[in-house]
Amino acid sequence: MARVENMQLLHGDCLELMKRLPDGSIDLTVTSPPYDNLRTYNGNISQWNFEKFKGIAEQLYRVTKDGGVVVWVVGDATIKGSETGSSFRQALYFKDLGFNLHDTMIYAKNGTGACGSNLCYWQAFEYMFVLSKGKPNTVHRLTNGKPRSKGGMRSGRIKADGTAKMEMRSDATGKMQIRNNIWLYNVGFANADEKTGHPAVFPSELARDHILSWSNENDTVLDCFMGSGTTGVACVQTRRDFIGIELDDNYFEIAQKRIYEAQEALDGKA
């Protein structure tokens, strides 16, 4: 497997650093903002508000290629008995900028949800807004289950260690079942990615599945809220170029280490 050479890890405020990226230079963004101050980052509440979001959304539109995709993973806080609705407000602003809301997907969590005391059911999902700048250039819809008939060709998926897992894909007499837009992932103790020390890690499978869905090898993927580097690790494993931006000193170091170790593991298989 070839080394992924084009990795840019940028330390600082994403709004300022994104301004340095060329227009139309990004094929895919997979990211999750510090929405509604639901998480405390190293003891400091992230300074996040709608005005900050608007500036970042505008930069995302500028740097995304025509036909490029942004996957925006977001949820809502509950304040004084009411969900904020920030996620919907952000999705509508993306549309106002010119993005298409290509798909509203659900990241369902198999594990402990946020149970709170607001008389609601346990919260066990987040939104994954798939935004496209025009018609998406690349769509590889993932499949699950077994083919409806025997025989056919073999197709590949990338496993967590970066190796290929071959599966049967049926021929014209029967097709594999395309996934629906609710994706279930293990969280909590069942998810090894959450041992990175970052308070809001999404599963590596989530990043990898979106990367495989909306990009090709050697495309450029951005994560403007890099955190502990999960999207970057997935880019190494799937041989995509990567640009990651992170403000926090500690998480930037964690991301560097994880991405470096992923690259070393890939080199060992070469």
C-alpha positions in Angstrom: 0.0 0.0 0.0 1.4 3.4 -1.0 2.2 6.0 1.7 -0.3 8.9 1.9 2.1 11.8 1.4 -0.3 14.7 1.3 -1.2 15.2 5.0 -1.5 18.7 6.4 -2.1 19.0 10.1 -2.8 22.7 11.0 -2.8 24.0 14.6 -5.0 27.0 15.2 -8.4 28.5 14.8 -10.1 26.8 11.8 -11.9 30.0 10.7 -8.6 31.8 10.2 -6.7 28.8 8.8 -9.4 27.8 6.3 -9.0 31.3 4.7 -5.6 30.1 3.5 -7.0 27.2 1.6 -7.6 27.7 -2.2 -11.1 28.1 -3.6 -12.5 24.8 -4.7 -9.7 22.6 -3.3 -11.6 20.2 -1.1 -13.4 17.1 -2.4 -15.0 16.1 0.9 -15.3 17.4 4.5 -16.2 15.0 7.3 -16.4 16.9 10.6 -18.4 17.5 13.8 -18.5 21.0 15.4 -18.4 21.7 19.1 -22.2 22.2 19.0 -24.2 24.0 21.7 -21.3 23.8 24.1 -22.4 20.2 25.0 -18.8 19.2 25.7 -16.1 20.7 27.9 -12.7 20.7 26.1 -9.8 20.5 28.7 -11.8 22.4 31.2 -12.7 25.2 28.8 -16.1 25.6 27.2 -15.6 26.1 23.5 -16.6 29.6 22.3 -19.2 28.5 19.8 -22.1 30.5 18.6 -24.1 30.9 15.4 -22.0 33.8 14.1 -18.9 31.7 14.4 -20.7 28.9 12.6 -21.7 31.2 9.7 -18.1 32.2 9.1 -17.0 28.5 9.0 -20.0 27.5 6.8 -19.1 30.3 4.3 -15.5 29.1 4.2 -16.6 25.5 3.7 -18.7 26.6 0.7 -15.8 28.5 -0.8 -13.2 25.7 -0.4 -15.5 22.8 -1.6 -15.1 21.8 -5.2 -18.2 21.9 -7.5 -19.7 18.5 -6.9 -17.9 18.2 -3.5 -19.6 17.0 -0.3 -19.6 18.2 3.3 -20.7 15.7 6.0 -21.7 17.8 9.1 -22.3 15.6 12.2 -24.3 17.6 14.8 -26.8 17.3 17.6 -28.8 19.7 19.9 -28.6 20.5 23.5 -31.7 20.7 25.7 -31.9 24.0 27.6 -34.8 24.8 29.9 -36.8 21.8 28.7 -36.4 22.6 25.0 -34.0 21.3 22.3 -32.1 24.2 20.8 -32.8 23.2 17.1 -29.3 24.5 16.2 -28.8 21.6 13.9 -31.7 22.5 11.7 -30.8 26.2 11.8 -27.3 25.2 10.6 -28.7 22.9 7.8 -30.9 25.7 6.5 -28.0 28.2 6.5 -25.9 25.8 4.5 -28.8 25.7 2.0 -29.0 29.5 2.0 -25.3 29.5 1.0 -26.0 27.3 -2.0 -25.4 23.8 -0.7 -27.9 21.1 -1.5 -29.1 19.1 1.5 -28.3 15.8 -0.3 -29.3 13.6 2.6 -30.3 13.9 6.2 -28.8 10.9 7.8 -28.9 9.6 11.4 -25.9 8.4 13.4 -27.5 6.0 15.9 -25.5 5.0 19.0 -25.5 1.4 20.2 -24.6 2.0 23.8 -25.4 4.4 26.7 -27.4 7.4 25.6 -27.6 10.8 27.4 -30.3 10.2 29.9 -30.6 13.6 31.7 -33.7 14.6 33.7 -35.7 16.5 31.1 -38.5 13.8 30.9 -37.4 12.8 27.4 -36.4 9.4 26.1 -32.6 8.7 26.2 -30.9 10.5 23.5 -29.2 8.0 21.2 -28.6 9.7 17.9 -27.1 12.7 16.1 -27.7 14.1 12.6 -25.3 13.6 9.7 -26.2 16.3 7.2 -24.8 15.4 3.8 -24.4 18.6 1.9 -23.4 18.8 -1.8 -22.2 21.7 -3.9 -24.4 20.8 -6.9 -24.7 17.2 -7.9 -22.2 15.0 -6.0 -19.2 14.0 -8.2 -18.8 10.7 -6.3 -21.4 8.4 -4.9 -20.4 4.9 -3.8 -23.5 3.7 -1.8 -22.5 1.1 0.7 -24.3 -2.2 1.0 -25.1 -4.6 3.8 -26.6 -8.1 4.2 -26.2 -10.9 1.7 -26.8 -10.9 -2.1 -30.3 -11.9 -3.2 -28.8 -14.6 -5.4 -25.7 -16.7 -5.5 -22.7 -16.0 -7.5 -21.4 -12.8 -8.9 -18.3 -10.7 -8.3 -16.3 -9.9 -5.2 -16.1 -6.4 -3.8 -13.9 -4.8 -1.2 -14.4 -2.9 2.1 -11.6 -1.4 4.2 -11.3 -2.9 7.7 -10.2 -1.0 10.8 -6.5 -2.1 10.3 -6.5 -0.8 6.7 -6.7 -4.2 5.0 -9.3 -5.1 2.5 -12.2 -7.3 3.4 -13.6 -9.1 0.3 -17.4 -9.7 0.1 -19.6 -11.3 -2.5 -21.6 -9.0 -4.7 -24.3 -10.6 -6.7 -24.6 -10.3 -10.5 -27.4 -8.9 -12.5 -29.8 -11.5 -11.3 -29.8 -10.1 -7.8 -28.3 -7.0 -6.1 -26.9 -6.4 -2.7 -29.1 -4.5 -0.3 -28.1 -0.8 -0.2 -27.9 0.6 3.3 -30.6 2.9 4.6 -29.6 6.3 5.9 -29.7 5.3 9.6 -26.2 4.1 10.5 -25.7 2.3 13.8 -22.3 2.4 15.6 -21.0 1.2 18.9 -20.3 3.9 21.5 -19.1 3.9 25.1 -17.1 0.9 26.2 -17.9 -0.9 23.0 -16.0 1.7 20.9 -12.2 1.6 21.2 -11.9 5.1 19.6 -13.4 6.7 22.7 -10.2 5.9 24.6 -8.3 8.7 22.9 -9.0 11.2 25.7 -11.2 13.4 23.5 -14.8 14.0 25.0 -16.6 13.8 21.6 -15.1 11.2 19.4 -17.2 9.7 16.6 -16.5 6.1 15.6 -13.7 5.6 13.1 -16.2 3.4 11.1 -18.4 6.5 10.7 -15.6 8.6 9.2 -14.4 5.7 7.0 -17.9 4.9 5.7 -18.5 8.5 4.6 -15.1 8.7 3.1 -15.7 5.6 1.0 -19.2 6.9 0.1 -18.4 10.3 -1.2 -14.7 10.3 -2.4 -12.1 8.3 -4.3 -8.5 7.5 -3.6 -6.2 10.5 -3.7 -9.1 12.9 -3.2 -8.6 15.6 -0.6 -10.6 15.3 2.7 -10.9 18.1 5.2 -11.8 17.9 8.9 -11.9 21.5 10.2 -12.6 20.3 13.8 -10.0 17.5 13.8 -10.1 16.6 17.5 -8.2 13.4 18.1 -7.7 12.8 14.4 -10.3 10.1 13.7 -11.0 11.4 10.1 -7.3 11.6 9.4 -6.7 8.0 10.5 -9.5 6.9 8.2 -8.0 8.9 5.3 -4.6 7.1 5.9 -6.4 3.7 5.8 -8.4 4.6 2.6 -5.5 6.4 0.9 -7.0 9.9 0.7 -5.1 13.2 1.1 -6.0 14.9 4.4 -6.1 18.4 5.9 -6.9 18.6 9.6 -7.3 21.7 11.7 -7.4 21.7 15.5 -7.2 24.5 18.0 -6.6 22.6 21.3 -2.9 21.9 22.0 -3.5 18.5 23.7 -5.9 17.2 21.1 -3.7 18.3 18.2 -0.8 16.3 19.7 -3.1 13.3 20.1 -4.2 13.6 16.5 -0.6 13.8 15.3 0.3 10.7 17.2 -2.7 8.7 16.0 -2.3 9.7 12.3 1.5 9.0 12.5 0.9 5.5 14.0 -1.8 4.8 11.3 0.8 5.8 8.6 3.5 3.6 10.2 1.1 0.6 10.3 0.3 1.2 6.6 4.0 1.3 5.8 4.5 -2.0 7.6 2.1 -3.6 5.2 3.8 -2.2 2.1 
